[in-house]
Amino acid sequence: MKKVNPKAILRSAIPLPAKAYYPPRGRYRADSLISYLDNFGSADTVIIGLTDQDISTRNVNITDWGVMGLGFQPGNACVVSTYRLNKAKLAAQFCKLALHELGHTQGLAHCPVKGCFMRDAKGGNHLDEETAFCASCTKFLKSKAGTC
């Protein structure tokens, strides 16, 4: 994280909140984790929670959809999990996933461009195919740079 953003502040691990645990599937609800993380930041801060636990959210008609990460669009917090990542490619996949969720916090939606960090996983892991933000997503982020 420090390589991508030298201003990043890394904090010590904290326990996951018990109220975010979803016993029927043995997962933590990502939206509840984000709400919890919101308590640690301020209006000019983005918090990214990192975990190795399985996380989930609601997806259309599916009550408990397992995800790699979740970020509110826009928002001040997001969460990423290494649980569903390829362990042999963990560092590279983790960085791409973190950039994806941080993109959501800046207001970026999912992108249809194959290879863009903002591509929707749609239940799979396509992180190895992602290489950068596409031209449209890059333009959006650059337009936000003066406001962040």
Secondary structure by P-SEA (a helix, b strand, c coil): cccccccbbbbccccccccccccccccccaaaaaaaacccccccbbbbbbbcccccccccccccccccccccccccbbbbbcccccccaaaaaaaaaaaaaaaaaaccccccccccccccccccccccccccccaaaaaaaaaacccc
